[in-house]
Amino acid sequence: MHKVGIPNEILIDVIPDFDDVKLGRDTDILDISYYEVNKRVIQRKTRRGNIVRIQRDEGTALRSGQCIYHQGDLFIQVNILPCLCVLLDSQNLSVVGEFCFDVGNRHLPVYLKADGRFAVSYDGRLYQALKEKYTGSIALENTILEPDEQITYIRRPILE
């Protein structure tokens, strides 16, 4: 991580290996959307106007609160912005399975929130279809979709 020739541009090519740092520091925030957490190149201004260019080779997803830069007393942290989501609230595994199948057919990632609800980013047509099919179990809500909440696959034990 270092500064480059363009005034005020901060080039980040390596993400520091430490977690949330806020106390006693001059912290700046880089706002990103949930679908940008895996991008290898991001260029935009932070809340305080610092121009940041992330250009990295690694595929590790960025997380809310993660410190991505520090120089002296300046720390830059990631903030994943909330977005409108369709949430399913059901304890019935059959309903959950159908929901995941319906959403999977649209190739949208499904997220498991800490409160046990399943979330997918808002899509107008999908919302109408889900609302009709899962009456009473579907809600619209602004929420943050963290990369570690995304359901990617289920690990199966290796049979010998």
C-alpha positions as CSV (number, residue, x, y, z in Angstrom):
1,M,0.0,0.0,0.0
2,H,1.4,3.4,-1.0
3,K,0.6,6.7,-2.5
4,V,1.0,7.3,-6.2
5,G,1.7,10.2,-8.5
6,I,-1.9,11.6,-8.8
7,P,-2.4,14.1,-5.9
8,N,-4.5,12.7,-3.1
9,E,-4.9,9.3,-4.7
10,I,-4.2,6.4,-2.4
11,L,-3.3,3.1,-4.1
12,I,-4.2,0.0,-2.1
13,D,-2.7,-3.1,-3.5
14,V,-2.4,-5.1,-0.3
15,I,-5.1,-5.2,2.4
16,P,-3.6,-5.0,5.9
17,D,-3.9,-8.1,8.0
18,F,-5.7,-6.7,11.1
19,D,-9.4,-6.3,12.0
20,D,-11.5,-3.4,13.0
21,V,-9.5,-0.4,14.1
22,K,-11.4,2.7,15.3
23,L,-10.3,3.9,18.7
24,G,-8.1,7.0,18.8
25,R,-7.6,7.1,15.1
26,D,-8.5,9.5,12.3
27,T,-10.8,7.1,10.5
28,D,-12.2,7.7,7.0
29,I,-14.9,5.5,5.5
30,L,-15.0,4.0,2.0
31,D,-18.7,3.1,1.1
32,I,-19.2,0.2,-1.2
33,S,-22.2,-1.9,-2.3
34,Y,-22.7,-5.5,-1.4
35,Y,-21.9,-6.6,-5.0
36,E,-18.5,-4.9,-4.9
37,V,-17.0,-6.8,-2.0
38,N,-15.2,-9.2,-4.4
39,K,-14.1,-6.6,-7.0
40,R,-10.4,-6.5,-7.6
41,V,-10.4,-2.9,-8.8
42,I,-12.4,-0.1,-7.1
43,Q,-11.8,3.6,-7.5
44,R,-13.8,6.3,-5.7
45,K,-13.7,8.9,-3.0
46,T,-14.0,8.2,0.7
47,R,-16.5,10.2,2.9
48,R,-13.7,12.7,3.6
49,G,-12.8,13.1,-0.1
50,N,-9.7,10.9,-0.3
51,I,-9.4,9.3,-3.7
52,V,-8.9,5.6,-3.1
53,R,-7.9,3.0,-5.8
54,I,-8.0,-0.6,-4.7
55,Q,-6.1,-2.8,-7.1
56,R,-5.6,-6.2,-5.7
57,D,-4.9,-9.7,-6.8
58,E,-6.3,-11.6,-3.9
59,G,-9.9,-12.8,-4.0
60,T,-10.8,-12.3,-0.3
61,A,-14.1,-10.4,0.1
62,L,-14.1,-7.0,1.8
63,R,-16.1,-6.7,5.0
64,S,-17.8,-3.9,6.9
65,G,-15.5,-2.3,9.4
66,Q,-12.4,-3.8,7.8
67,C,-9.4,-1.5,7.7
68,I,-8.0,-1.4,4.2
69,Y,-5.4,1.3,4.6
70,H,-3.3,3.0,7.2
71,Q,-0.6,5.7,7.1
72,G,0.3,7.6,10.2
73,D,-3.0,8.4,11.9
74,L,-5.2,8.0,8.8
75,F,-7.1,4.7,8.7
76,I,-9.6,3.9,5.9
77,Q,-12.3,1.4,6.7
78,V,-14.9,-0.3,4.5
79,N,-18.6,0.3,5.0
80,I,-21.1,-1.9,3.1
81,L,-24.2,0.1,2.3
82,P,-27.6,-1.2,3.1
83,C,-29.8,-2.1,0.2
84,L,-33.5,-3.0,-0.3
85,C,-33.9,-6.8,0.2
86,V,-36.6,-9.4,0.1
87,L,-36.5,-11.4,3.3
88,L,-38.1,-14.8,4.0
89,D,-38.9,-15.6,7.6
90,S,-39.7,-19.3,7.9
91,Q,-38.6,-22.2,10.1
92,N,-40.0,-24.7,7.7
93,L,-37.1,-26.3,5.8
94,S,-39.3,-27.3,2.9
95,V,-40.3,-23.6,2.4
96,V,-36.7,-22.5,2.8
97,G,-35.6,-25.0,0.2
98,E,-38.3,-23.9,-2.3
99,F,-37.4,-20.2,-1.7
100,C,-33.7,-20.9,-2.4
101,F,-34.6,-22.8,-5.5
102,D,-36.9,-20.0,-6.7
103,V,-34.2,-17.4,-6.1
104,G,-31.4,-19.6,-7.5
105,N,-33.3,-19.9,-10.8
106,R,-32.7,-16.1,-11.1
107,H,-29.0,-16.6,-10.3
108,L,-29.2,-14.2,-7.3
109,P,-27.1,-14.9,-4.2
110,V,-29.0,-15.9,-1.0
111,Y,-27.9,-14.6,2.4
112,L,-28.6,-16.1,5.8
113,K,-29.0,-13.2,8.3
114,A,-28.1,-13.5,12.0
115,D,-31.7,-13.5,13.0
116,G,-32.4,-16.6,10.9
117,R,-34.1,-14.9,7.9
118,F,-33.0,-15.5,4.4
119,A,-32.3,-12.4,2.2
120,V,-31.9,-11.6,-1.4
121,S,-31.4,-8.2,-3.0
122,Y,-34.6,-6.6,-4.3
123,D,-35.9,-7.5,-7.8
124,G,-39.4,-6.2,-8.6
125,R,-40.6,-9.2,-10.6
126,L,-39.1,-11.7,-8.2
127,Y,-40.6,-9.8,-5.2
128,Q,-44.1,-10.0,-6.7
129,A,-43.7,-13.8,-7.4
130,L,-42.3,-14.5,-3.9
131,K,-44.9,-12.4,-2.2
132,E,-47.7,-14.4,-3.8
133,K,-46.1,-17.8,-3.2
134,Y,-44.9,-17.2,0.4
135,T,-47.8,-15.0,1.7
136,G,-47.1,-13.7,5.2
137,S,-43.4,-14.9,5.2
138,I,-42.0,-12.3,2.9
139,A,-41.0,-8.7,3.8
140,L,-39.1,-5.8,2.2
141,E,-36.4,-4.2,4.3
142,N,-33.2,-2.2,4.0
143,T,-30.4,-4.3,5.2
144,I,-26.6,-4.9,4.8
145,L,-25.6,-8.0,2.9
146,E,-22.3,-9.1,4.3
147,P,-20.1,-11.5,2.3
148,D,-19.9,-14.1,5.2
149,E,-23.7,-14.3,5.2
150,Q,-23.8,-15.4,1.6
151,I,-24.9,-19.1,1.1
152,T,-22.4,-20.5,-1.4
153,Y,-22.6,-24.2,-1.1
154,I,-23.2,-27.0,1.4
155,R,-20.2,-29.2,2.2
156,R,-20.9,-32.8,2.1
157,P,-18.8,-35.4,3.9
158,I,-16.5,-37.4,1.8
159,L,-17.5,-41.0,1.6
160,E,-14.8,-43.5,1.7
